[in-house]
Amino acid sequence: MATVDKIRNGLIDKIQSIKNKDILMALDTLIASKTSELETIKLTEDQKTMLKMSDADIKNGKLISQEAMDKRNLEWLNAV
């Protein structure tokens, strides 16, 4: 039985030899859709805490618009 690394490397070799753009786009779509369906992301306790804090901020109206955040970031970058 082949190891995961051997299978992955074999696929990479085969993909690198493909010249047909439509096939590559189809493979990309397939891999992207299956990856997101199959993988379960395990969060650390710190990540869970941060998400809970974010939820609390949203519930309490502690929000900032993207425009205001962009402006704040530009000001910070110019100050550095």
PDB file of N, CA, C and O in Angstrom, chain B, residues numbered from 101:
ATOM      1  N   MET B 101       0.846  -1.190   0.000  1.00  0.00           N
ATOM      2  CA  MET B 101       0.000   0.000   0.000  1.00  0.00           C
ATOM      3  C   MET B 101       0.890   1.252   0.000  1.00  0.00           C
ATOM      4  O   MET B 101       1.848   1.352   0.767  1.00  0.00           O
ATOM      5  N   ALA B 102       0.555   2.179  -0.862  1.00  0.00           N
ATOM      6  CA  ALA B 102       1.349   3.401  -0.995  1.00  0.00           C
ATOM      7  C   ALA B 102       1.094   4.337   0.173  1.00  0.00           C
ATOM      8  O   ALA B 102      -0.017   4.428   0.696  1.00  0.00           O
ATOM      9  N   THR B 103       2.131   5.016   0.559  1.00  0.00           N
ATOM     10  CA  THR B 103       1.969   5.996   1.629  1.00  0.00           C
ATOM     11  C   THR B 103       1.314   7.250   1.061  1.00  0.00           C
ATOM     12  O   THR B 103       1.274   7.448  -0.154  1.00  0.00           O
ATOM     13  N   VAL B 104       0.819   8.068   1.926  1.00  0.00           N
ATOM     14  CA  VAL B 104       0.182   9.320   1.507  1.00  0.00           C
ATOM     15  C   VAL B 104       1.168  10.185   0.722  1.00  0.00           C
ATOM     16  O   VAL B 104       0.804  10.789  -0.286  1.00  0.00           O
ATOM     17  N   ASP B 105       2.398  10.239   1.181  1.00  0.00           N
ATOM     18  CA  ASP B 105       3.407  11.045   0.481  1.00  0.00           C
ATOM     19  C   ASP B 105       3.653  10.543  -0.935  1.00  0.00           C
ATOM     20  O   ASP B 105       3.788  11.342  -1.862  1.00  0.00           O
ATOM     21  N   LYS B 106       3.713   9.225  -1.110  1.00  0.00           N
ATOM     22  CA  LYS B 106       3.934   8.656  -2.443  1.00  0.00           C
ATOM     23  C   LYS B 106       2.755   8.968  -3.362  1.00  0.00           C
ATOM     24  O   LYS B 106       2.945   9.313  -4.528  1.00  0.00           O
ATOM     25  N   ILE B 107       1.554   8.846  -2.839  1.00  0.00           N
ATOM     26  CA  ILE B 107       0.360   9.151  -3.637  1.00  0.00           C
ATOM     27  C   ILE B 107       0.363  10.623  -4.026  1.00  0.00           C
ATOM     28  O   ILE B 107       0.130  10.965  -5.185  1.00  0.00           O
ATOM     29  N   ARG B 108       0.627  11.494  -3.053  1.00  0.00           N
ATOM     30  CA  ARG B 108       0.646  12.935  -3.309  1.00  0.00           C
ATOM     31  C   ARG B 108       1.693  13.287  -4.363  1.00  0.00           C
ATOM     32  O   ARG B 108       1.412  14.038  -5.297  1.00  0.00           O
ATOM     33  N   ASN B 109       2.890  12.749  -4.212  1.00  0.00           N
ATOM     34  CA  ASN B 109       3.953  13.042  -5.166  1.00  0.00           C
ATOM     35  C   ASN B 109       3.626  12.514  -6.558  1.00  0.00           C
ATOM     36  O   ASN B 109       3.942  13.157  -7.560  1.00  0.00           O
ATOM     37  N   GLY B 110       2.990  11.336  -6.622  1.00  0.00           N
ATOM     38  CA  GLY B 110       2.575  10.801  -7.919  1.00  0.00           C
ATOM     39  C   GLY B 110       1.550  11.695  -8.590  1.00  0.00           C
ATOM     40  O   GLY B 110       1.615  11.930  -9.796  1.00  0.00           O
ATOM     41  N   LEU B 111       0.603  12.194  -7.806  1.00  0.00           N
ATOM     42  CA  LEU B 111      -0.404  13.112  -8.350  1.00  0.00           C
ATOM     43  C   LEU B 111       0.233  14.413  -8.829  1.00  0.00           C
ATOM     44  O   LEU B 111      -0.126  14.942  -9.881  1.00  0.00           O
ATOM     45  N   ILE B 112       1.171  14.915  -8.053  1.00  0.00           N
ATOM     46  CA  ILE B 112       1.855  16.155  -8.439  1.00  0.00           C
ATOM     47  C   ILE B 112       2.569  15.974  -9.766  1.00  0.00           C
ATOM     48  O   ILE B 112       2.500  16.839 -10.640  1.00  0.00           O
ATOM     49  N   ASP B 113       3.262  14.839  -9.918  1.00  0.00           N
ATOM     50  CA  ASP B 113       3.952  14.570 -11.177  1.00  0.00           C
ATOM     51  C   ASP B 113       2.980  14.526 -12.349  1.00  0.00           C
ATOM     52  O   ASP B 113       3.253  15.083 -13.412  1.00  0.00           O
ATOM     53  N   LYS B 114       1.849  13.865 -12.150  1.00  0.00           N
ATOM     54  CA  LYS B 114       0.851  13.759 -13.220  1.00  0.00           C
ATOM     55  C   LYS B 114       0.248  15.124 -13.546  1.00  0.00           C
ATOM     56  O   LYS B 114       0.063  15.461 -14.716  1.00  0.00           O
ATOM     57  N   ILE B 115      -0.053  15.896 -12.528  1.00  0.00           N
ATOM     58  CA  ILE B 115      -0.654  17.225 -12.734  1.00  0.00           C
ATOM     59  C   ILE B 115       0.315  18.142 -13.476  1.00  0.00           C
ATOM     60  O   ILE B 115      -0.099  18.918 -14.337  1.00  0.00           O
ATOM     61  N   GLN B 116       1.591  18.053 -13.147  1.00  0.00           N
ATOM     62  CA  GLN B 116       2.581  18.905 -13.804  1.00  0.00           C
ATOM     63  C   GLN B 116       2.696  18.610 -15.297  1.00  0.00           C
ATOM     64  O   GLN B 116       3.129  19.469 -16.065  1.00  0.00           O
ATOM     65  N   SER B 117       2.317  17.416 -15.710  1.00  0.00           N
ATOM     66  CA  SER B 117       2.415  17.070 -17.122  1.00  0.00           C
ATOM     67  C   SER B 117       1.168  17.474 -17.918  1.00  0.00           C
ATOM     68  O   SER B 117       1.181  17.424 -19.148  1.00  0.00           O
ATOM     69  N   ILE B 118       0.100  17.870 -17.236  1.00  0.00           N
ATOM     70  CA  ILE B 118      -1.145  18.247 -17.916  1.00  0.00           C
ATOM     71  C   ILE B 118      -1.008  19.637 -18.514  1.00  0.00           C
ATOM     72  O   ILE B 118      -0.604  20.580 -17.833  1.00  0.00           O
ATOM     73  N   LYS B 119      -1.346  19.757 -19.785  1.00  0.00           N
ATOM     74  CA  LYS B 119      -1.279  21.040 -20.484  1.00  0.00           C
ATOM     75  C   LYS B 119      -2.661  21.625 -20.744  1.00  0.00           C
ATOM     76  O   LYS B 119      -2.779  22.803 -21.081  1.00  0.00           O
ATOM     77  N   ASN B 120      -3.699  20.824 -20.593  1.00  0.00           N
ATOM     78  CA  ASN B 120      -5.063  21.247 -20.890  1.00  0.00           C
ATOM     79  C   ASN B 120      -5.624  22.080 -19.735  1.00  0.00           C
ATOM     80  O   ASN B 120      -5.792  21.585 -18.620  1.00  0.00           O
ATOM     81  N   LYS B 121      -5.909  23.350 -20.021  1.00  0.00           N
ATOM     82  CA  LYS B 121      -6.387  24.287 -18.996  1.00  0.00           C
ATOM     83  C   LYS B 121      -7.712  23.835 -18.397  1.00  0.00           C
ATOM     84  O   LYS B 121      -7.916  23.966 -17.190  1.00  0.00           O
ATOM     85  N   ASP B 122      -8.620  23.304 -19.218  1.00  0.00           N
ATOM     86  CA  ASP B 122      -9.931  22.874 -18.723  1.00  0.00           C
ATOM     87  C   ASP B 122      -9.805  21.734 -17.713  1.00  0.00           C
ATOM     88  O   ASP B 122     -10.516  21.705 -16.709  1.00  0.00           O
ATOM     89  N   ILE B 123      -8.903  20.804 -17.983  1.00  0.00           N
ATOM     90  CA  ILE B 123      -8.694  19.689 -17.051  1.00  0.00           C
ATOM     91  C   ILE B 123      -8.127  20.214 -15.738  1.00  0.00           C
ATOM     92  O   ILE B 123      -8.558  19.801 -14.661  1.00  0.00           O
ATOM     93  N   LEU B 124      -7.164  21.122 -15.828  1.00  0.00           N
ATOM     94  CA  LEU B 124      -6.571  21.682 -14.613  1.00  0.00           C
ATOM     95  C   LEU B 124      -7.599  22.463 -13.797  1.00  0.00           C
ATOM     96  O   LEU B 124      -7.612  22.383 -12.569  1.00  0.00           O
ATOM     97  N   MET B 125      -8.459  23.217 -14.480  1.00  0.00           N
ATOM     98  CA  MET B 125      -9.499  23.967 -13.769  1.00  0.00           C
ATOM     99  C   MET B 125     -10.489  23.006 -13.107  1.00  0.00           C
ATOM    100  O   MET B 125     -10.938  23.250 -11.987  1.00  0.00           O
ATOM    101  N   ALA B 126     -10.825  21.921 -13.796  1.00  0.00           N
ATOM    102  CA  ALA B 126     -11.741  20.934 -13.220  1.00  0.00           C
ATOM    103  C   ALA B 126     -11.117  20.267 -11.994  1.00  0.00           C
ATOM    104  O   ALA B 126     -11.795  20.066 -10.987  1.00  0.00           O
ATOM    105  N   LEU B 127      -9.842  19.926 -12.073  1.00  0.00           N
ATOM    106  CA  LEU B 127      -9.144  19.349 -10.928  1.00  0.00           C
ATOM    107  C   LEU B 127      -9.104  20.318  -9.751  1.00  0.00           C
ATOM    108  O   LEU B 127      -9.309  19.927  -8.602  1.00  0.00           O
ATOM    109  N   ASP B 128      -8.839  21.573 -10.052  1.00  0.00           N
ATOM    110  CA  ASP B 128      -8.797  22.595  -9.007  1.00  0.00           C
ATOM    111  C   ASP B 128     -10.146  22.701  -8.305  1.00  0.00           C
ATOM    112  O   ASP B 128     -10.209  22.768  -7.078  1.00  0.00           O
ATOM    113  N   THR B 129     -11.213  22.716  -9.081  1.00  0.00           N
ATOM    114  CA  THR B 129     -12.564  22.801  -8.508  1.00  0.00           C
ATOM    115  C   THR B 129     -12.867  21.575  -7.659  1.00  0.00           C
ATOM    116  O   THR B 129     -13.402  21.688  -6.556  1.00  0.00           O
ATOM    117  N   LEU B 130     -12.525  20.412  -8.178  1.00  0.00           N
ATOM    118  CA  LEU B 130     -12.769  19.167  -7.450  1.00  0.00           C
ATOM    119  C   LEU B 130     -12.012  19.141  -6.130  1.00  0.00           C
ATOM    120  O   LEU B 130     -12.579  18.822  -5.085  1.00  0.00           O
ATOM    121  N   ILE B 131     -10.742  19.475  -6.184  1.00  0.00           N
ATOM    122  CA  ILE B 131      -9.919  19.446  -4.972  1.00  0.00           C
ATOM    123  C   ILE B 131     -10.408  20.475  -3.956  1.00  0.00           C
ATOM    124  O   ILE B 131     -10.485  20.184  -2.763  1.00  0.00           O
ATOM    125  N   ALA B 132     -10.738  21.670  -4.425  1.00  0.00           N
ATOM    126  CA  ALA B 132     -11.196  22.723  -3.515  1.00  0.00           C
ATOM    127  C   ALA B 132     -12.500  22.333  -2.840  1.00  0.00           C
ATOM    128  O   ALA B 132     -12.662  22.556  -1.640  1.00  0.00           O
ATOM    129  N   SER B 133     -13.423  21.761  -3.580  1.00  0.00           N
ATOM    130  CA  SER B 133     -14.726  21.419  -2.996  1.00  0.00           C
ATOM    131  C   SER B 133     -14.613  20.229  -2.057  1.00  0.00           C
ATOM    132  O   SER B 133     -15.244  20.227  -1.000  1.00  0.00           O
ATOM    133  N   LYS B 134     -13.846  19.241  -2.402  1.00  0.00           N
ATOM    134  CA  LYS B 134     -13.712  18.056  -1.553  1.00  0.00           C
ATOM    135  C   LYS B 134     -12.893  18.343  -0.308  1.00  0.00           C
ATOM    136  O   LYS B 134     -13.174  17.796   0.758  1.00  0.00           O
ATOM    137  N   THR B 135     -11.890  19.188  -0.429  1.00  0.00           N
ATOM    138  CA  THR B 135     -11.068  19.520   0.721  1.00  0.00           C
ATOM    139  C   THR B 135     -11.899  20.192   1.798  1.00  0.00           C
ATOM    140  O   THR B 135     -11.787  19.855   2.976  1.00  0.00           O
ATOM    141  N   SER B 136     -12.737  21.147   1.395  1.00  0.00           N
ATOM    142  CA  SER B 136     -13.527  21.862   2.391  1.00  0.00           C
ATOM    143  C   SER B 136     -14.593  20.973   3.010  1.00  0.00           C
ATOM    144  O   SER B 136     -14.984  21.186   4.158  1.00  0.00           O
ATOM    145  N   GLU B 137     -15.072  19.971   2.262  1.00  0.00           N
ATOM    146  CA  GLU B 137     -16.085  19.067   2.801  1.00  0.00           C
ATOM    147  C   GLU B 137     -15.493  18.038   3.750  1.00  0.00           C
ATOM    148  O   GLU B 137     -16.136  17.659   4.729  1.00  0.00           O
ATOM    149  N   LEU B 138     -14.282  17.583   3.476  1.00  0.00           N
ATOM    150  CA  LEU B 138     -13.713  16.473   4.214  1.00  0.00           C
ATOM    151  C   LEU B 138     -12.930  16.873   5.450  1.00  0.00           C
ATOM    152  O   LEU B 138     -12.884  16.123   6.425  1.00  0.00           O
ATOM    153  N   GLU B 139     -12.326  18.021   5.423  1.00  0.00           N
ATOM    154  CA  GLU B 139     -11.462  18.404   6.522  1.00  0.00           C
ATOM    155  C   GLU B 139     -12.254  19.021   7.668  1.00  0.00           C
ATOM    156  O   GLU B 139     -13.100  19.892   7.466  1.00  0.00           O
ATOM    157  N   THR B 140     -11.966  18.560   8.843  1.00  0.00           N
ATOM    158  CA  THR B 140     -12.516  19.160  10.046  1.00  0.00           C
ATOM    159  C   THR B 140     -11.387  19.940  10.697  1.00  0.00           C
ATOM    160  O   THR B 140     -10.315  19.403  10.974  1.00  0.00           O
ATOM    161  N   ILE B 141     -11.647  21.192  10.932  1.00  0.00           N
ATOM    162  CA  ILE B 141     -10.622  22.034  11.531  1.00  0.00           C
ATOM    163  C   ILE B 141     -10.808  22.005  13.039  1.00  0.00           C
ATOM    164  O   ILE B 141     -11.885  22.304  13.553  1.00  0.00           O
ATOM    165  N   LYS B 142      -9.758  21.646  13.725  1.00  0.00           N
ATOM    166  CA  LYS B 142      -9.798  21.619  15.186  1.00  0.00           C
ATOM    167  C   LYS B 142      -9.211  22.924  15.704  1.00  0.00           C
ATOM    168  O   LYS B 142      -8.076  23.284  15.393  1.00  0.00           O
ATOM    169  N   LEU B 143     -10.002  23.615  16.493  1.00  0.00           N
ATOM    170  CA  LEU B 143      -9.573  24.894  17.048  1.00  0.00           C
ATOM    171  C   LEU B 143      -8.923  24.697  18.403  1.00  0.00           C
ATOM    172  O   LEU B 143      -9.293  23.814  19.178  1.00  0.00           O
ATOM    173  N   THR B 144      -7.947  25.544  18.662  1.00  0.00           N
ATOM    174  CA  THR B 144      -7.333  25.534  19.987  1.00  0.00           C
ATOM    175  C   THR B 144      -8.276  26.244  20.955  1.00  0.00           C
ATOM    176  O   THR B 144      -9.216  26.920  20.535  1.00  0.00           O
ATOM    177  N   GLU B 145      -8.023  26.089  22.228  1.00  0.00           N
ATOM    178  CA  GLU B 145      -8.847  26.766  23.233  1.00  0.00           C
ATOM    179  C   GLU B 145      -8.743  28.285  23.078  1.00  0.00           C
ATOM    180  O   GLU B 145      -9.731  28.998  23.256  1.00  0.00           O
ATOM    181  N   ASP B 146      -7.538  28.783  22.744  1.00  0.00           N
ATOM    182  CA  ASP B 146      -7.365  30.224  22.527  1.00  0.00           C
ATOM    183  C   ASP B 146      -8.206  30.705  21.353  1.00  0.00           C
ATOM    184  O   ASP B 146      -8.805  31.778  21.417  1.00  0.00           O
ATOM    185  N   GLN B 147      -8.255  29.918  20.284  1.00  0.00           N
ATOM    186  CA  GLN B 147      -9.062  30.299  19.124  1.00  0.00           C
ATOM    187  C   GLN B 147     -10.545  30.315  19.483  1.00  0.00           C
ATOM    188  O   GLN B 147     -11.278  31.215  19.073  1.00  0.00           O
ATOM    189  N   LYS B 148     -10.983  29.322  20.248  1.00  0.00           N
ATOM    190  CA  LYS B 148     -12.391  29.282  20.682  1.00  0.00           C
ATOM    191  C   LYS B 148     -12.720  30.497  21.553  1.00  0.00           C
ATOM    192  O   LYS B 148     -13.795  31.083  21.432  1.00  0.00           O
ATOM    193  N   THR B 149     -11.791  30.864  22.424  1.00  0.00           N
ATOM    194  CA  THR B 149     -11.991  32.032  23.282  1.00  0.00           C
ATOM    195  C   THR B 149     -12.116  33.299  22.445  1.00  0.00           C
ATOM    196  O   THR B 149     -12.987  34.131  22.695  1.00  0.00           O
ATOM    197  N   MET B 150     -11.238  33.444  21.445  1.00  0.00           N
ATOM    198  CA  MET B 150     -11.287  34.627  20.576  1.00  0.00           C
ATOM    199  C   MET B 150     -12.605  34.691  19.806  1.00  0.00           C
ATOM    200  O   MET B 150     -13.169  35.773  19.640  1.00  0.00           O
ATOM    201  N   LEU B 151     -13.097  33.560  19.339  1.00  0.00           N
ATOM    202  CA  LEU B 151     -14.375  33.535  18.623  1.00  0.00           C
ATOM    203  C   LEU B 151     -15.529  33.922  19.552  1.00  0.00           C
ATOM    204  O   LEU B 151     -16.438  34.645  19.145  1.00  0.00           O
ATOM    205  N   LYS B 152     -15.491  33.449  20.784  1.00  0.00           N
ATOM    206  CA  LYS B 152     -16.514  33.824  21.753  1.00  0.00           C
ATOM    207  C   LYS B 152     -16.474  35.323  22.032  1.00  0.00           C
ATOM    208  O   LYS B 152     -17.513  35.970  22.158  1.00  0.00           O
ATOM    209  N   MET B 153     -15.253  35.866  22.126  1.00  0.00           N
ATOM    210  CA  MET B 153     -15.120  37.310  22.343  1.00  0.00           C
ATOM    211  C   MET B 153     -15.661  38.083  21.138  1.00  0.00           C
ATOM    212  O   MET B 153     -16.302  39.122  21.300  1.00  0.00           O
ATOM    213  N   SER B 154     -15.406  37.582  19.948  1.00  0.00           N
ATOM    214  CA  SER B 154     -15.917  38.232  18.737  1.00  0.00           C
ATOM    215  C   SER B 154     -17.438  38.208  18.714  1.00  0.00           C
ATOM    216  O   SER B 154     -18.073  39.206  18.373  1.00  0.00           O
ATOM    217  N   ASP B 155     -18.018  37.078  19.075  1.00  0.00           N
ATOM    218  CA  ASP B 155     -19.478  36.977  19.138  1.00  0.00           C
ATOM    219  C   ASP B 155     -20.049  37.993  20.127  1.00  0.00           C
ATOM    220  O   ASP B 155     -21.060  38.639  19.854  1.00  0.00           O
ATOM    221  N   ALA B 156     -19.393  38.124  21.273  1.00  0.00           N
ATOM    222  CA  ALA B 156     -19.851  39.079  22.278  1.00  0.00           C
ATOM    223  C   ALA B 156     -19.752  40.505  21.742  1.00  0.00           C
ATOM    224  O   ALA B 156     -20.657  41.310  21.963  1.00  0.00           O
ATOM    225  N   ASP B 157     -18.668  40.825  21.043  1.00  0.00           N
ATOM    226  CA  ASP B 157     -18.521  42.159  20.453  1.00  0.00           C
ATOM    227  C   ASP B 157     -19.659  42.433  19.469  1.00  0.00           C
ATOM    228  O   ASP B 157     -20.230  43.524  19.473  1.00  0.00           O
ATOM    229  N   ILE B 158     -19.987  41.463  18.637  1.00  0.00           N
ATOM    230  CA  ILE B 158     -21.067  41.635  17.658  1.00  0.00           C
ATOM    231  C   ILE B 158     -22.389  41.865  18.376  1.00  0.00           C
ATOM    232  O   ILE B 158     -23.144  42.769  18.018  1.00  0.00           O
ATOM    233  N   LYS B 159     -22.672  41.045  19.391  1.00  0.00           N
ATOM    234  CA  LYS B 159     -23.928  41.186  20.135  1.00  0.00           C
ATOM    235  C   LYS B 159     -24.024  42.540  20.830  1.00  0.00           C
ATOM    236  O   LYS B 159     -25.117  43.085  20.979  1.00  0.00           O
ATOM    237  N   ASN B 160     -22.878  43.087  21.259  1.00  0.00           N
ATOM    238  CA  ASN B 160     -22.862  44.364  21.976  1.00  0.00           C
ATOM    239  C   ASN B 160     -22.666  45.561  21.057  1.00  0.00           C
ATOM    240  O   ASN B 160     -22.524  46.690  21.526  1.00  0.00           O
ATOM    241  N   GLY B 161     -22.657  45.321  19.762  1.00  0.00           N
ATOM    242  CA  GLY B 161     -22.550  46.413  18.806  1.00  0.00           C
ATOM    243  C   GLY B 161     -21.166  47.027  18.699  1.00  0.00           C
ATOM    244  O   GLY B 161     -21.022  48.140  18.194  1.00  0.00           O
ATOM    245  N   LYS B 162     -20.162  46.332  19.159  1.00  0.00           N
ATOM    246  CA  LYS B 162     -18.789  46.837  19.074  1.00  0.00           C
ATOM    247  C   LYS B 162     -18.213  46.469  17.705  1.00  0.00           C
ATOM    248  O   LYS B 162     -17.399  45.556  17.570  1.00  0.00           O
ATOM    249  N   LEU B 163     -18.667  47.213  16.705  1.00  0.00           N
ATOM    250  CA  LEU B 163     -18.283  46.941  15.327  1.00  0.00           C
ATOM    251  C   LEU B 163     -17.606  48.152  14.712  1.00  0.00           C
ATOM    252  O   LEU B 163     -17.755  49.276  15.190  1.00  0.00           O
ATOM    253  N   ILE B 164     -16.861  47.904  13.645  1.00  0.00           N
ATOM    254  CA  ILE B 164     -16.234  48.985  12.900  1.00  0.00           C
ATOM    255  C   ILE B 164     -16.393  48.644  11.419  1.00  0.00           C
ATOM    256  O   ILE B 164     -16.244  47.488  11.020  1.00  0.00           O
ATOM    257  N   SER B 165     -16.693  49.649  10.616  1.00  0.00           N
ATOM    258  CA  SER B 165     -16.876  49.400   9.188  1.00  0.00           C
ATOM    259  C   SER B 165     -15.537  49.090   8.532  1.00  0.00           C
ATOM    260  O   SER B 165     -14.479  49.431   9.060  1.00  0.00           O
ATOM    261  N   GLN B 166     -15.598  48.440   7.377  1.00  0.00           N
ATOM    262  CA  GLN B 166     -14.376  48.141   6.639  1.00  0.00           C
ATOM    263  C   GLN B 166     -13.665  49.431   6.240  1.00  0.00           C
ATOM    264  O   GLN B 166     -12.437  49.510   6.272  1.00  0.00           O
ATOM    265  N   GLU B 167     -14.445  50.436   5.866  1.00  0.00           N
ATOM    266  CA  GLU B 167     -13.879  51.729   5.474  1.00  0.00           C
ATOM    267  C   GLU B 167     -13.114  52.360   6.641  1.00  0.00           C
ATOM    268  O   GLU B 167     -12.005  52.864   6.465  1.00  0.00           O
ATOM    269  N   ALA B 168     -13.713  52.328   7.823  1.00  0.00           N
ATOM    270  CA  ALA B 168     -13.049  52.894   8.999  1.00  0.00           C
ATOM    271  C   ALA B 168     -11.798  52.088   9.362  1.00  0.00           C
ATOM    272  O   ALA B 168     -10.785  52.655   9.771  1.00  0.00           O
ATOM    273  N   MET B 169     -11.876  50.771   9.210  1.00  0.00           N
ATOM    274  CA  MET B 169     -10.720  49.932   9.500  1.00  0.00           C
ATOM    275  C   MET B 169      -9.597  50.202   8.506  1.00  0.00           C
ATOM    276  O   MET B 169      -8.429  50.265   8.890  1.00  0.00           O
ATOM    277  N   ASP B 170      -9.943  50.362   7.233  1.00  0.00           N
ATOM    278  CA  ASP B 170      -8.931  50.680   6.220  1.00  0.00           C
ATOM    279  C   ASP B 170      -8.245  52.002   6.547  1.00  0.00           C
ATOM    280  O   ASP B 170      -7.024  52.124   6.441  1.00  0.00           O
ATOM    281  N   LYS B 171      -9.046  52.989   6.946  1.00  0.00           N
ATOM    282  CA  LYS B 171      -8.485  54.292   7.292  1.00  0.00           C
ATOM    283  C   LYS B 171      -7.553  54.178   8.498  1.00  0.00           C
ATOM    284  O   LYS B 171      -6.466  54.756   8.508  1.00  0.00           O
ATOM    285  N   ARG B 172      -7.983  53.436   9.503  1.00  0.00           N
ATOM    286  CA  ARG B 172      -7.166  53.235  10.704  1.00  0.00           C
ATOM    287  C   ARG B 172      -5.854  52.535  10.351  1.00  0.00           C
ATOM    288  O   ARG B 172      -4.792  52.903  10.853  1.00  0.00           O
ATOM    289  N   ASN B 173      -5.935  51.524   9.485  1.00  0.00           N
ATOM    290  CA  ASN B 173      -4.726  50.799   9.077  1.00  0.00           C
ATOM    291  C   ASN B 173      -3.767  51.696   8.316  1.00  0.00           C
ATOM    292  O   ASN B 173      -2.557  51.638   8.534  1.00  0.00           O
ATOM    293  N   LEU B 174      -4.293  52.520   7.429  1.00  0.00           N
ATOM    294  CA  LEU B 174      -3.431  53.434   6.675  1.00  0.00           C
ATOM    295  C   LEU B 174      -2.739  54.438   7.596  1.00  0.00           C
ATOM    296  O   LEU B 174      -1.557  54.739   7.426  1.00  0.00           O
ATOM    297  N   GLU B 175      -3.485  54.949   8.565  1.00  0.00           N
ATOM    298  CA  GLU B 175      -2.893  55.874   9.513  1.00  0.00           C
ATOM    299  C   GLU B 175      -1.771  55.193  10.313  1.00  0.00           C
ATOM    300  O   GLU B 175      -0.717  55.781  10.558  1.00  0.00           O
ATOM    301  N   TRP B 176      -2.025  53.951  10.707  1.00  0.00           N
ATOM    302  CA  TRP B 176      -1.021  53.210  11.460  1.00  0.00           C
ATOM    303  C   TRP B 176       0.216  52.960  10.609  1.00  0.00           C
ATOM    304  O   TRP B 176       1.342  53.122  11.080  1.00  0.00           O
ATOM    305  N   LEU B 177       0.006  52.563   9.342  1.00  0.00           N
ATOM    306  CA  LEU B 177       1.127  52.295   8.455  1.00  0.00           C
ATOM    307  C   LEU B 177       1.955  53.555   8.194  1.00  0.00           C
ATOM    308  O   LEU B 177       3.182  53.490   8.117  1.00  0.00           O
ATOM    309  N   ASN B 178       1.293  54.684   8.058  1.00  0.00           N
ATOM    310  CA  ASN B 178       2.003  55.942   7.804  1.00  0.00           C
ATOM    311  C   ASN B 178       2.761  56.422   9.038  1.00  0.00           C
ATOM    312  O   ASN B 178       3.731  57.170   8.913  1.00  0.00           O
ATOM    313  N   ALA B 179       2.339  56.010  10.207  1.00  0.00           N
ATOM    314  CA  ALA B 179       2.994  56.429  11.446  1.00  0.00           C
ATOM    315  C   ALA B 179       4.253  55.605  11.719  1.00  0.00           C
ATOM    316  O   ALA B 179       5.117  56.026  12.488  1.00  0.00           O
ATOM    317  N   VAL B 180       4.353  54.453  11.102  1.00  0.00           N
ATOM    318  CA  VAL B 180       5.485  53.557  11.364  1.00  0.00           C
ATOM    319  C   VAL B 180       6.736  54.035  10.713  1.00  0.00           C
ATOM    320  O   VAL B 180       7.780  53.394  10.836  1.00  0.00           O
TER     321      VAL B 180
END
